[in-house]
Amino acid sequence: MGATVLESINPLLLPSLSLECHKALPKCAGIYFAIDSNENVQYIGRSINIRSRWMTHHKRLDLSRIGNIRIAWLEMSDPRLLPQVEVALIDWFNPPLNRELYGFRLTDYNNRKAVQNSRVKIRCRLQDLLDAQELTRSALAQETGLTSPAIRGLCENTAKRYDADTLAVLCGFFGCEMGELFEVLPKDAEEV
């Protein structure tokens, strides 16, 4: 995205709701901005379903602590553009809560030592999605045809490998993207 396009996006002029009203956010695809009472953009993200994303958003607690946060959104008709637009907007606005987790570099993805030295870990949010929809693991297994052990491994974050077909089924069932099914956390973060 060019600088002139980025300059034309003013999150303060976009439709918005207070963080407490996240259940009323639209079910559209788009980029969302968490804006504090001083009109500073604290966080930027993307989703194919903004309302669903905020039902269990990993930054909701951090933003609640800041207080008086509102969520503004930029609806996008082509969800395929979301990753590129999100990266460009994060680079442009440089929100503080987006900087926290990305201060690392893995130089060799096949190197176990690089993984051990990583300051982040991946957490599957399947249990959060189930809780938000008030679904049980057995109901999910029945609805999707996935096995109970596969669901348990994802819900309890004990799975070491992720089957692409399983993840596609889950994303299709919940109407979410991979970034909504997983989150990146500091390695020393406590499990919820």
N, C-alpha and C positions, 0 to 999 in steps of 0.2 A: 504494500500500500504506500502511496506517495504521501509526502508530508502535508500537501494541501488537503488531501482527503482526511488525514488524521486531524488536522487543525479544524476541519469543519465539524468534527464530532464533539459535541459538548454534552457530557453526561448530565450536567445540571439542567439541561433543557429537555431531556428524555422523560418519558412517563416513568413514574416511580411510586413505590409504596414503602412504608416503614417496614423494618425487619420483622416486627411483631405481626405484620399482616402478610407474611410470606405465603400463606395458604391461598391468598387471593391473586397471586402472581399469575400471569398468563401461561398457557400451556404451549407457547410458541417456541420455535428455535431462535436462538439469539445469543448475544453477548450481554452479560450483566455486570453492573458496576455497584460495589458497595461504597456508599458515600457517607462521610461523617458529618456532624453538625457544623463543622467549619468549611464544608464543601470540598474536602479533600477526598480523592479516590483512594480508598484503603485496599481494595481488592477488585480484580477483574477475572471473570471466568466465562465459560461458554456451556451451552447445553442445547440439546434438541428439544427439551421440554423444561423450561425454566422453573415452572412451579414444582415439578417432580424433583428437580435438582435441589431445591431449597428445602424440601421436606426433611432431608437428612444431611444437609451440607456440613462438611468438616470444618468450615470456618465460622459457623453460626455462633458458637460459644465465644470465640475470640472477638467477633464483631459485637456481640451482646455486651462484652466487658467494656468495649470502647463507648458504647451507648449512643443513642439517637442516630442509628444507622438507617439509611433508606437504600432500597435496591432499585436502581434504574436499569432499564433494559433497552437494547437496540435489536428490534426484530429483524431476522434475516430470512429471506425467502429460499435461499439455497444453503442448506446445512453443510454442504461440502466445503464451503468457504470458512466455516467457523474456526477451524484451527489456525489458518493463516491470519485471519482478522484478529483473533485473540492475541496471538504472539505480537503482531504489530502494535496493538493497543497497549499491551503490557510494556513493550519497549518504549512507547511514546509517553505513557503516564507514569511508569515506574512505581506502581503502588507498593507500599511497604509490606503488606501481607503476601504478596506474590514473590518478594525477594527472599523470604525466610528459607524456603526449601530448595532453592535452585543454586546455592553456592557450592556446588560440588562438581567434580569432573571424573568420569571413569574413562581412563585412556585405553583400556583393553577389556572389552566386554566378555571375553572368554577367559579372563584371568581371575582365578578364585581370590587371589590376594587383593585385586582391585575391588571386588565385591565386598570382601571383608573390611576394607578400608573405607567403604562408602559410608557417608553420614546419614543416609536415608534408607528407608525400607518401604515395601509395598504392602498395603493393607486392603484386603477385599472387603467391600461394604455390603455384601449380599445380606447379612443379617439386618443391617440398618434398613435396607430396602424392604425386606420382609416385614419388619416392625412397622415401618411407615405405612405399609399397605394392609397391616393387620392380618398377615398370612402366616401360616405355619410352614415348616420345612416339608412336612408330608403333603400339604396341599400343593406346594410348589412342585414336588416330585410328581404328583398325580396330574397336574395341569400341563407340565412340560415333558414328562417322560424321562427326566433325568433321574439318575440313581440317588438313593439316600446317602451313600458314602461320598459321592461327588459333591452333593449339596452341603453335607456336614463339613467336609474339608475346606470348602470355600467360606462357609459361615464362621467356622472356628479358626480360620487362618492357619490351618495346619498343612494345606496343600503346598507342595514344593514345585509342581508343574501345573500349567493350566492348559486344558484342551480347548483348541480354537472353536470347535463345534459346540462345546458346552457353553462357552462365553457368548457365542452368537445366539444360542437359544435364550440365554438369560437377558441379553440386550434386547432381543426381540420381544420377550415376554414383558419386560418392564418399560419398554420404549425409551431406553437410555443408550448412551454411548459408553465406550470402554472407560473413559475418564470418570464416569459416574459410578461405575462398578468397582473401580479401584481408586485409591488415593495414595499419594506419596507423603510419608511422614518422616520426621527426624528419627534416626535409628533408636535413640534412647526414649522415645515417646512411649508412655504406658498404654497398654491395650485397654480398650473400653469394654 
